[in-house]
């Protein structure tokens, strides 16, 4: 989850990689996980990657560097400061795909998210509601890599027909054919903005086939590369259209 800090100055200027810039970047990023080991590993990775930008070792990391990582139940904890309402301009998640095994927890989540936690629901659905309705600032971006089971099973009907149409869908990307190490669940990427729908267009990237074999480098697999190419092409077209519209309004030439 990302907070966007205020930008001062008259122009963007060159990108700075100094200690102050790294500290501001760390302050803008927050994370919450139920697993204490996952939270500890995330904190370590944040510090290690930040130190590497400046060519520092971990024992040289300034004690003033903020690490905003907490151990909490994101769906049910309303006392954790990192889960404050409307705090984030961008939320990114790979939520759990499972149904809660503990009946008490399952009922608590169902009571907290009645609009999406229906039947034998996947936890991915209340996480969507958490981000779009609670964590994201108005107009904020919400992106998630999530199980596509809601497209095929009864528990996803209300989610698709009543909940998601309330928000501005930007991308729906089929990643079910992509090779993701350690994952066997068919997935998709959903990108929304926390606002009512704007326009009548949603960009959809549909899968045609999966990987013919396990790629040596998962990041360079045929499916992932095809998705990247499709996203880049769409973004390039959007930039062209925006530039053409500015030129038309201002009388400029491209």
MARDO-788549 format. One record per atom (N, C-alpha, C): residue in one letter; chain; atom name; x, y, z. Coordinates in pm, whole numbers, plus 50000, padded with zeros to 5 digits. Layout:
residues N
r_c_a_x_y_z
A_A_CA_X_Y_Z
...
END
This chain:
residues 254
r_c_a_x_y_z
X_A_N_50085_49883_50000
X_A_CA_50000_50000_50000
X_A_C_50089_50123_50000
X_A_N_50049_50226_49925
X_A_CA_50135_50340_49902
X_A_C_50063_50469_49936
X_A_N_50128_50550_50017
X_A_CA_50086_50688_50036
X_A_C_50168_50774_49942
X_A_N_50105_50870_49878
X_A_CA_50179_50960_49790
X_A_C_50213_51086_49869
X_A_N_50344_51110_49899
X_A_CA_50380_51227_49977
X_A_C_50365_51353_49894
X_A_N_50346_51469_49957
X_A_CA_50334_51594_49882
X_A_C_50462_51625_49806
X_A_N_50445_51681_49686
X_A_CA_50559_51716_49603
X_A_C_50579_51866_49609
X_A_N_50697_51909_49646
X_A_CA_50728_52052_49654
X_A_C_50824_52089_49543
X_A_N_50817_52215_49504
X_A_CA_50906_52260_49397
X_A_C_50827_52286_49271
X_A_N_50892_52351_49175
X_A_CA_50822_52394_49054
X_A_C_50819_52286_48947
X_A_N_50906_52192_48953
X_A_CA_50909_52090_48850
X_A_C_50961_51961_48907
X_A_N_50946_51851_48833
X_A_CA_50987_51722_48886
X_A_C_51137_51711_48904
X_A_N_51215_51770_48812
X_A_CA_51359_51763_48824
X_A_C_51410_51621_48810
X_A_N_51540_51600_48826
X_A_CA_51597_51466_48815
X_A_C_51557_51379_48933
X_A_N_51549_51251_48909
X_A_CA_51517_51157_49017
X_A_C_51635_51147_49112
X_A_N_51610_51163_49239
X_A_CA_51716_51160_49339
X_A_C_51720_51024_49406
X_A_N_51840_50974_49430
X_A_CA_51857_50848_49501
X_A_C_51936_50870_49630
X_A_N_51931_50992_49682
X_A_CA_52001_51022_49805
X_A_C_51930_50965_49926
X_A_N_51994_50975_50043
X_A_CA_51934_50920_50166
X_A_C_51796_50975_50196
X_A_N_51777_51104_50172
X_A_CA_51646_51164_50201
X_A_C_51538_51107_50109
X_A_N_51572_51088_49981
X_A_CA_51475_51033_49887
X_A_C_51438_50890_49925
X_A_N_51535_50810_49967
X_A_CA_51508_50673_50009
X_A_C_51420_50673_50134
X_A_N_51450_50764_50226
X_A_CA_51369_50771_50348
X_A_C_51225_50809_50316
X_A_N_51205_50902_50224
X_A_CA_51070_50940_50185
X_A_C_50998_50825_50117
X_A_N_51070_50749_50034
X_A_CA_51008_50634_49967
X_A_C_50964_50530_50069
X_A_N_51048_50502_50168
X_A_CA_51010_50407_50272
X_A_C_50889_50454_50350
X_A_N_50883_50584_50378
X_A_CA_50772_50639_50455
X_A_C_50640_50629_50379
X_A_N_50649_50621_50245
X_A_CA_50529_50619_50163
X_A_C_50471_50479_50144
X_A_N_50544_50377_50189
X_A_CA_50502_50238_50165
X_A_C_50467_50171_50298
X_A_N_50354_50102_50300
X_A_CA_50311_50030_50420
X_A_C_50268_49889_50383
X_A_N_50277_49799_50478
X_A_CA_50234_49661_50455
X_A_C_50181_49599_50583
X_A_N_50081_49512_50568
X_A_CA_50021_49442_50682
X_A_C_50003_49296_50645
X_A_N_50039_49207_50737
X_A_CA_50020_49065_50712
X_A_C_49987_48996_50842
X_A_N_49908_48891_50831
X_A_CA_49869_48814_50950
X_A_C_49983_48729_51002
X_A_N_50077_48693_50915
X_A_CA_50187_48605_50949
X_A_C_50306_48686_50998
X_A_N_50351_48660_51120
X_A_CA_50460_48737_51179
X_A_C_50589_48718_51100
X_A_N_50612_48599_51045
X_A_CA_50734_48574_50969
X_A_C_50731_48649_50836
X_A_N_50615_48654_50772
X_A_CA_50602_48729_50647
X_A_C_50628_48877_50671
X_A_N_50576_48930_50782
X_A_CA_50598_49071_50813
X_A_C_50746_49100_50841
X_A_N_50811_49009_50915
X_A_CA_50953_49028_50945
X_A_C_51038_49023_50818
X_A_N_51005_48929_50729
X_A_CA_51079_48917_50603
X_A_C_51058_49041_50516
X_A_N_50936_49093_50515
X_A_CA_50907_49213_50437
X_A_C_50986_49332_50489
X_A_N_50991_49349_50620
X_A_CA_51068_49459_50678
X_A_C_51215_49447_50641
X_A_N_51267_49326_50650
X_A_CA_51408_49304_50613
X_A_C_51433_49338_50467
X_A_N_51343_49294_50380
X_A_CA_51361_49319_50236
X_A_C_51353_49468_50205
X_A_N_51263_49540_50271
X_A_CA_51255_49683_50250
X_A_C_51385_49753_50286
X_A_N_51441_49716_50399
X_A_CA_51566_49778_50442
X_A_C_51682_49737_50352
X_A_N_51688_49608_50317
X_A_CA_51798_49559_50234
X_A_C_51796_49623_50096
X_A_N_51679_49632_50034
X_A_CA_51670_49691_49901
X_A_C_51698_49841_49905
X_A_N_51650_49907_50010
X_A_CA_51677_50050_50023
X_A_C_51825_50077_50044
X_A_N_51888_49993_50125
X_A_CA_52032_50010_50148
X_A_C_52111_49988_50021
X_A_N_52069_49891_49940
X_A_CA_52143_49861_49818
X_A_C_52138_49976_49719
X_A_N_52029_50055_49720
X_A_CA_52019_50171_49631
X_A_C_52130_50270_49659
X_A_N_52169_50281_49786
X_A_CA_52273_50376_49826
X_A_C_52409_50310_49841
X_A_N_52417_50181_49811
X_A_CA_52544_50111_49825
X_A_C_52585_50090_49969
X_A_N_52487_50075_50057
X_A_CA_52516_50057_50199
X_A_C_52496_49911_50239
X_A_N_52562_49871_50344
X_A_CA_52534_49741_50407
X_A_C_52426_49762_50512
X_A_N_52366_49653_50558
X_A_CA_52256_49666_50653
X_A_C_52299_49731_50784
X_A_N_52425_49709_50825
X_A_CA_52468_49770_50950
X_A_C_52494_49920_50936
X_A_N_52484_49971_50813
X_A_CA_52499_50115_50790
X_A_C_52366_50186_50772
X_A_N_52255_50112_50781
X_A_CA_52124_50172_50762
X_A_C_52093_50268_50876
X_A_N_52055_50393_50846
X_A_CA_52021_50488_50952
X_A_C_51903_50439_51035
X_A_N_51911_50459_51164
X_A_CA_51803_50415_51253
X_A_C_51677_50496_51230
X_A_N_51688_50611_51163
X_A_CA_51572_50695_51139
X_A_C_51485_50646_51024
X_A_N_51535_50549_50945
X_A_CA_51457_50501_50831
X_A_C_51328_50435_50880
X_A_N_51213_50478_50830
X_A_CA_51086_50418_50874
X_A_C_51057_50287_50802
X_A_N_51008_50190_50875
X_A_CA_50962_50064_50816
X_A_C_50819_50042_50864
X_A_N_50724_50068_50776
X_A_CA_50582_50062_50812
X_A_C_50524_49925_50779
X_A_N_50558_49828_50860
X_A_CA_50508_49691_50843
X_A_C_50449_49646_50976
X_A_N_50328_49593_50970
X_A_CA_50261_49552_51094
X_A_C_50207_49410_51080
X_A_N_50192_49344_51194
X_A_CA_50128_49213_51201
X_A_C_49987_49235_51251
X_A_N_49889_49207_51166
X_A_CA_49749_49229_51205
X_A_C_49658_49154_51108
X_A_N_49534_49138_51149
X_A_CA_49431_49080_51064
X_A_C_49372_49195_50981
X_A_N_49413_49205_50856
X_A_CA_49372_49319_50774
X_A_C_49221_49330_50761
X_A_N_49151_49218_50756
X_A_CA_49008_49220_50734
X_A_C_48928_49263_50857
X_A_N_48978_49233_50976
X_A_CA_48898_49252_51096
X_A_C_48956_49352_51196
X_A_N_49083_49384_51186
X_A_CA_49146_49474_51284
X_A_C_49121_49619_51244
X_A_N_49052_49693_51326
X_A_CA_49029_49835_51299
X_A_C_49104_49925_51396
X_A_N_49196_49867_51473
X_A_CA_49277_49947_51564
X_A_C_49418_49968_51512
X_A_N_49461_49890_51412
X_A_CA_49594_49904_51356
X_A_C_49605_50034_51276
X_A_N_49697_50125_51312
X_A_CA_49709_50254_51241
X_A_C_49734_50241_51091
X_A_N_49804_50136_51050
X_A_CA_49833_50120_50907
X_A_C_49710_50080_50827
X_A_N_49599_50051_50895
X_A_CA_49475_50016_50827
X_A_C_49372_50129_50837
X_A_N_49421_50251_50851
X_A_CA_49331_50366_50864
X_A_C_49252_50388_50735
X_A_N_49132_50435_50750
X_A_CA_49044_50455_50635
X_A_C_49096_50565_50543
X_A_N_49093_50539_50413
X_A_CA_49129_50638_50313
X_A_C_49273_50683_50316
X_A_N_49362_50598_50368
X_A_CA_49501_50641_50389
X_A_C_49589_50625_50266
X_A_N_49543_50552_50163
X_A_CA_49635_50513_50057
X_A_C_49587_50555_49918
X_A_N_49684_50599_49839
X_A_CA_49657_50632_49700
X_A_C_49667_50509_49610
X_A_N_49733_50406_49658
X_A_CA_49744_50281_49581
X_A_C_49750_50164_49678
X_A_N_49673_50061_49650
X_A_CA_49675_49937_49728
X_A_C_49704_49822_49632
X_A_N_49802_49740_49667
X_A_CA_49840_49624_49586
X_A_C_49834_49501_49675
X_A_N_49771_49395_49627
X_A_CA_49753_49278_49712
X_A_C_49756_49149_49631
X_A_N_49804_49046_49695
X_A_CA_49789_48909_49649
X_A_C_49715_48837_49762
X_A_N_49583_48857_49772
X_A_CA_49508_48811_49889
X_A_C_49497_48659_49893
X_A_N_49465_48605_50010
X_A_CA_49444_48460_50020
X_A_C_49331_48415_49929
X_A_N_49346_48296_49874
X_A_CA_49245_48242_49783
X_A_C_49150_48145_49852
X_A_N_49180_48112_49977
X_A_CA_49108_48005_50046
X_A_C_48982_48056_50116
X_A_N_48900_47963_50158
X_A_CA_48788_47991_50247
X_A_C_48836_47973_50390
X_A_N_48801_48063_50484
X_A_CA_48847_48048_50622
X_A_C_48806_47914_50680
X_A_N_48900_47846_50742
X_A_CA_48872_47714_50799
X_A_C_48804_47723_50935
X_A_N_48837_47828_51012
X_A_CA_48779_47846_51144
X_A_C_48636_47901_51129
X_A_N_48535_47828_51175
X_A_CA_48397_47875_51158
X_A_C_48372_48012_51221
X_A_N_48435_48038_51336
X_A_CA_48414_48167_51402
X_A_C_48468_48281_51317
X_A_N_48590_48262_51263
X_A_CA_48649_48364_51177
X_A_C_48567_48380_51050
X_A_N_48522_48268_50994
X_A_CA_48441_48273_50872
X_A_C_48315_48356_50893
X_A_N_48251_48339_51009
X_A_CA_48128_48415_51037
X_A_C_48159_48562_51064
X_A_N_48273_48589_51130
X_A_CA_48311_48728_51156
X_A_C_48335_48803_51025
X_A_N_48406_48740_50932
X_A_CA_48432_48803_50803
X_A_C_48303_48821_50726
X_A_N_48216_48721_50731
X_A_CA_48088_48730_50661
X_A_C_48004_48846_50716
X_A_N_48010_48866_50847
X_A_CA_47934_48975_50908
X_A_C_47994_49111_50873
X_A_N_48125_49115_50859
X_A_CA_48193_49242_50830
X_A_C_48183_49281_50683
X_A_N_48168_49181_50595
X_A_CA_48164_49208_50450
X_A_C_48045_49134_50387
X_A_N_47924_49165_50429
X_A_CA_47807_49090_50380
X_A_C_47783_49106_50231
X_A_N_47836_49214_50172
X_A_CA_47810_49237_50030
X_A_C_47888_49144_49940
X_A_N_47996_49082_49992
X_A_CA_48078_48994_49908
X_A_C_48103_48857_49970
X_A_N_48097_48845_50102
X_A_CA_48126_48718_50170
X_A_C_48000_48634_50174
X_A_N_47969_48570_50063
X_A_CA_47845_48494_50047
X_A_C_47878_48347_50026
X_A_N_47802_48260_50091
X_A_CA_47822_48117_50071
X_A_C_47963_48074_50111
X_A_N_48020_47982_50036
X_A_CA_48157_47936_50062
X_A_C_48255_48029_49991
X_A_N_48261_48152_50039
X_A_CA_48336_48257_49973
X_A_C_48488_48238_49983
X_A_N_48557_48293_49886
X_A_CA_48703_48302_49892
X_A_C_48740_48431_49964
X_A_N_48847_48427_50044
X_A_CA_48891_48547_50115
X_A_C_48933_48659_50021
X_A_N_48960_48624_49895
X_A_CA_48998_48728_49799
X_A_C_48890_48834_49784
X_A_N_48762_48796_49799
X_A_CA_48654_48891_49778
X_A_C_48644_48996_49888
X_A_N_48645_48958_50017
X_A_CA_48644_49064_50120
X_A_C_48769_49150_50117
X_A_N_48882_49098_50069
X_A_CA_49001_49182_50056
X_A_C_48978_49291_49951
X_A_N_48907_49258_49843
X_A_CA_48873_49360_49745
X_A_C_48788_49469_49809
X_A_N_48688_49429_49885
X_A_CA_48602_49526_49953
X_A_C_48680_49610_50052
X_A_N_48771_49547_50126
X_A_CA_48854_49621_50221
X_A_C_48930_49733_50152
X_A_N_48992_49701_50039
X_A_CA_49075_49800_49971
X_A_C_48992_49909_49905
X_A_N_48886_49871_49834
X_A_CA_48808_49969_49760
X_A_C_48721_50055_49850
X_A_N_48666_49998_49955
X_A_CA_48573_50072_50039
X_A_C_48636_50135_50163
X_A_N_48751_50085_50205
X_A_CA_48807_50132_50331
X_A_C_48946_50194_50316
X_A_N_49041_50121_50259
X_A_CA_49180_50166_50261
X_A_C_49211_50273_50157
X_A_N_49157_50260_50038
X_A_CA_49192_50351_49929
X_A_C_49128_50487_49948
X_A_N_49206_50592_49920
X_A_CA_49151_50727_49917
X_A_C_49058_50739_49796
X_A_N_48966_50834_49796
X_A_CA_48879_50851_49680
X_A_C_48960_50866_49551
X_A_N_48929_50782_49454
X_A_CA_49003_50784_49329
X_A_C_49131_50703_49332
X_A_N_49164_50644_49447
X_A_CA_49286_50565_49458
X_A_C_49281_50439_49375
X_A_N_49399_50384_49345
X_A_CA_49410_50264_49262
X_A_C_49417_50140_49351
X_A_N_49351_50035_49307
X_A_CA_49354_49905_49375
X_A_C_49386_49798_49271
X_A_N_49495_49727_49293
X_A_CA_49537_49621_49201
X_A_C_49559_49493_49279
X_A_N_49514_49383_49224
X_A_CA_49532_49256_49295
X_A_C_49551_49141_49196
X_A_N_49642_49054_49233
X_A_CA_49654_48924_49168
X_A_C_49572_48828_49251
X_A_N_49466_48772_49194
X_A_CA_49371_48698_49276
X_A_C_49321_48574_49204
X_A_N_49264_48483_49278
X_A_CA_49206_48363_49218
X_A_C_49087_48401_49130
X_A_N_49071_48330_49019
X_A_CA_48957_48359_48931
X_A_C_48837_48271_48961
X_A_N_48837_48206_49078
X_A_CA_48727_48116_49113
X_A_C_48594_48190_49122
X_A_N_48598_48320_49153
X_A_CA_48472_48395_49163
X_A_C_48400_48403_49028
X_A_N_48473_48382_48919
X_A_CA_48412_48385_48786
X_A_C_48335_48258_48754
X_A_N_48360_48152_48832
X_A_CA_48307_48021_48797
X_A_C_48211_47963_48900
X_A_N_48212_48020_49021
X_A_CA_48135_47959_49129
X_A_C_48027_48053_49181
X_A_N_47931_47995_49248
X_A_CA_47812_48068_49290
X_A_C_47845_48185_49382
X_A_N_47946_48170_49468
X_A_CA_47974_48276_49564
X_A_C_48017_48406_49497
X_A_N_48059_48399_49370
X_A_CA_48103_48519_49301
X_A_C_47992_48597_49232
X_A_N_47869_48545_49233
X_A_CA_47761_48609_49157
X_A_C_47733_48750_49206
X_A_N_47713_48767_49336
X_A_CA_47683_48900_49388
X_A_C_47804_48993_49373
X_A_N_47921_48938_49390
X_A_CA_48046_49015_49374
X_A_C_48054_49075_49234
X_A_N_48018_48997_49132
X_A_CA_48027_49041_48993
X_A_C_47912_49133_48955
X_A_N_47791_49099_48997
X_A_CA_47674_49171_48949
X_A_C_47637_49294_49033
X_A_N_47678_49295_49162
X_A_CA_47636_49404_49249
X_A_C_47752_49486_49305
X_A_N_47862_49420_49343
X_A_CA_47969_49493_49409
X_A_C_48064_49561_49310
X_A_N_48127_49484_49221
X_A_CA_48227_49541_49131
X_A_C_48172_49651_49040
X_A_N_48048_49644_48992
X_A_CA_47999_49752_48906
X_A_C_47992_49889_48973
X_A_N_48006_49895_49104
X_A_CA_48004_50024_49174
X_A_C_48135_50100_49159
X_A_N_48239_50033_49108
X_A_CA_48371_50094_49102
X_A_C_48423_50100_48959
X_A_N_48523_50185_48941
X_A_CA_48577_50212_48808
X_A_C_48679_50105_48770
X_A_N_48635_50006_48695
X_A_CA_48725_49898_48650
X_A_C_48815_49949_48539
X_A_N_48946_49924_48552
X_A_CA_49041_49970_48452
X_A_C_49101_49855_48372
X_A_N_49139_49747_48440
X_A_CA_49202_49633_48372
X_A_C_49147_49503_48430
X_A_N_49125_49406_48342
X_A_CA_49100_49268_48381
X_A_C_49193_49183_48296
X_A_N_49288_49118_48360
X_A_CA_49393_49046_48287
X_A_C_49390_48899_48328
X_A_N_49372_48812_48231
X_A_CA_49372_48668_48256
X_A_C_49516_48619_48270
X_A_N_49551_48575_48390
X_A_CA_49685_48520_48414
X_A_C_49678_48371_48446
X_A_N_49566_48308_48412
X_A_CA_49549_48167_48448
X_A_C_49651_48078_48378
X_A_N_49702_48119_48262
X_A_CA_49800_48038_48191
X_A_C_49944_48070_48225
X_A_N_49964_48171_48308
X_A_CA_50101_48211_48344
X_A_C_50160_48114_48447
X_A_N_50290_48092_48436
X_A_CA_50358_48007_48534
X_A_C_50403_48094_48650
X_A_N_50347_48068_48767
X_A_CA_50383_48140_48889
X_A_C_50439_48038_48988
X_A_N_50568_48041_49016
X_A_CA_50628_47939_49104
X_A_C_50555_47930_49238
X_A_N_50522_47808_49278
X_A_CA_50456_47786_49405
X_A_C_50306_47803_49401
X_A_N_50250_47841_49286
X_A_CA_50106_47862_49275
X_A_C_50049_47768_49170
X_A_N_49940_47702_49204
X_A_CA_49872_47619_49108
X_A_C_49730_47665_49080
X_A_N_49688_47771_49150
X_A_CA_49552_47822_49136
X_A_C_49541_47914_49016
X_A_N_49444_47895_48927
X_A_CA_49424_47989_48816
X_A_C_49394_48130_48869
X_A_N_49458_48229_48810
X_A_CA_49451_48365_48863
X_A_C_49413_48467_48756
X_A_N_49384_48586_48804
X_A_CA_49365_48702_48716
X_A_C_49414_48825_48791
X_A_N_49438_48931_48717
X_A_CA_49476_49060_48775
X_A_C_49359_49156_48755
X_A_N_49313_49217_48864
X_A_CA_49206_49316_48859
X_A_C_49262_49451_48903
X_A_N_49234_49554_48825
X_A_CA_49275_49689_48861
X_A_C_49153_49780_48857
X_A_N_49125_49843_48970
X_A_CA_49012_49934_48982
X_A_C_49058_50068_49041
X_A_N_48972_50167_49028
X_A_CA_48989_50291_49102
X_A_C_48871_50305_49198
X_A_N_48899_50357_49315
X_A_CA_48796_50371_49419
X_A_C_48709_50491_49391
X_A_N_48627_50477_49289
X_A_CA_48534_50581_49248
X_A_C_48428_50515_49159
X_A_N_48317_50581_49136
X_A_CA_48217_50525_49045
X_A_C_48274_50512_48904
X_A_N_48216_50426_48822
X_A_CA_48269_50405_48687
X_A_C_48277_50534_48606
X_A_N_48386_50547_48530
X_A_CA_48407_50661_48441
X_A_C_48419_50606_48299
X_A_N_48331_50646_48211
X_A_CA_48335_50594_48075
X_A_C_48274_50456_48068
X_A_N_48285_50397_47950
X_A_CA_48224_50266_47928
X_A_C_48323_50164_47873
X_A_N_48453_50187_47900
X_A_CA_48556_50098_47846
X_A_C_48638_50036_47959
X_A_N_48656_49906_47952
X_A_CA_48745_49834_48043
X_A_C_48843_49756_47955
X_A_N_48971_49767_47986
X_A_CA_49071_49695_47909
X_A_C_49081_49551_47960
X_A_N_49059_49456_47871
X_A_CA_49062_49314_47906
X_A_C_49169_49244_47823
X_A_N_49255_49169_47889
X_A_CA_49354_49086_47822
X_A_C_49316_48942_47849
X_A_N_49270_48874_47747
X_A_CA_49221_48737_47762
X_A_C_49330_48637_47726
X_A_N_49335_48530_47804
X_A_CA_49433_48425_47777
X_A_C_49387_48333_47666
X_A_N_49484_48283_47591
X_A_CA_49454_48190_47482
X_A_C_49506_48051_47514
X_A_N_49626_48046_47572
X_A_CA_49684_47917_47608
X_A_C_49788_47940_47717
X_A_N_49829_47831_47782
X_A_CA_49928_47839_47888
X_A_C_50069_47818_47836
X_A_N_50162_47809_47928
X_A_CA_50301_47784_47891
X_A_C_50315_47644_47833
X_A_N_50390_47626_47723
X_A_CA_50410_47492_47668
X_A_C_50497_47405_47756
X_A_N_50580_47470_47840
X_A_CA_50663_47398_47936
X_A_C_50705_47497_48044
X_A_N_50758_47447_48153
X_A_CA_50799_47534_48263
X_A_C_50917_47620_48218
X_A_N_50903_47752_48218
X_A_CA_51014_47839_48172
X_A_C_51129_47839_48272
X_A_N_51250_47851_48219
X_A_CA_51366_47858_48308
X_A_C_51359_47982_48396
X_A_N_51320_48093_48337
X_A_CA_51301_48217_48412
X_A_C_51153_48251_48407
X_A_N_51079_48232_48519
X_A_CA_50935_48256_48516
X_A_C_50897_48396_48469
X_A_N_50982_48494_48500
X_A_CA_50952_48631_48459
X_A_C_50961_48650_48309
X_A_N_51027_48556_48239
X_A_CA_51041_48566_48094
X_A_C_50960_48459_48023
X_A_N_50863_48401_48093
X_A_CA_50777_48301_48031
X_A_C_50696_48362_47917
X_A_N_50651_48279_47826
X_A_CA_50580_48328_47708
X_A_C_50451_48401_47746
X_A_N_50379_48349_47846
X_A_CA_50253_48413_47884
X_A_C_50277_48548_47948
X_A_N_50370_48554_48043
X_A_CA_50400_48682_48107
X_A_C_50447_48785_48006
X_A_N_50531_48743_47913
X_A_CA_50582_48836_47812
X_A_C_50469_48885_47721
X_A_N_50376_48795_47688
X_A_CA_50262_48835_47606
X_A_C_50174_48937_47680
X_A_N_50155_48914_47811
X_A_CA_50078_49009_47892
X_A_C_50149_49144_47897
X_A_N_50281_49143_47920
X_A_CA_50357_49268_47924
X_A_C_50345_49345_47793
X_A_N_50357_49273_47682
X_A_CA_50348_49338_47551
X_A_C_50209_49400_47531
X_A_N_50105_49326_47571
X_A_CA_49970_49378_47555
X_A_C_49946_49502_47642
X_A_N_49996_49499_47765
X_A_CA_49982_49615_47854
X_A_C_50058_49734_47797
X_A_N_50182_49712_47753
X_A_CA_50262_49822_47697
X_A_C_50194_49883_47575
X_A_N_50138_49797_47490
X_A_CA_50070_49847_47370
X_A_C_49950_49932_47406
X_A_N_49871_49886_47504
X_A_CA_49753_49962_47545
X_A_C_49792_50095_47607
X_A_N_49894_50094_47694
X_A_CA_49938_50219_47758
X_A_C_49991_50317_47655
X_A_N_50065_50266_47556
X_A_CA_50116_50353_47450
X_A_C_50001_50417_47373
X_A_N_49898_50339_47343
X_A_CA_49781_50392_47273
X_A_C_49710_50497_47357
X_A_N_49696_50472_47488
X_A_CA_49632_50569_47576
X_A_C_49711_50700_47579
X_A_N_49844_50690_47585
X_A_CA_49927_50811_47585
X_A_C_49912_50888_47454
X_A_N_49907_50814_47344
X_A_CA_49889_50879_47214
X_A_C_49756_50954_47209
X_A_N_49649_50888_47254
X_A_CA_49518_50951_47252
X_A_C_49515_51076_47340
X_A_N_49578_51066_47459
X_A_CA_49580_51181_47550
X_A_C_49657_51296_47487
X_A_N_49771_51265_47423
X_A_CA_49849_51369_47358
X_A_C_49774_51432_47242
X_A_N_49705_51350_47164
X_A_CA_49627_51402_47052
X_A_C_49515_51493_47100
X_A_N_49453_51457_47211
X_A_CA_49345_51538_47265
X_A_C_49398_51672_47316
X_A_N_49515_51670_47382
X_A_CA_49574_51796_47429
X_A_C_49610_51884_47311
X_A_N_49665_51823_47206
X_A_CA_49701_51901_47089
X_A_C_49577_51961_47023
X_A_N_49468_51884_47017
X_A_CA_49346_51934_46956
X_A_C_49291_52053_47033
X_A_N_49293_52042_47165
X_A_CA_49238_52151_47247
X_A_C_49326_52274_47245
X_A_N_49459_52251_47241
X_A_CA_49550_52364_47248
X_A_C_49600_52415_47116
X_A_N_49564_52344_47008
X_A_CA_49608_52387_46877
X_A_C_49752_52350_46848
X_A_N_49813_52266_46932
X_A_CA_49951_52226_46911
X_A_C_49957_52115_46807
X_A_N_50076_52089_46757
X_A_CA_50096_51977_46667
X_A_C_50168_51868_46740
X_A_N_50147_51744_46697
X_A_CA_50212_51630_46760
X_A_C_50354_51618_46714
END
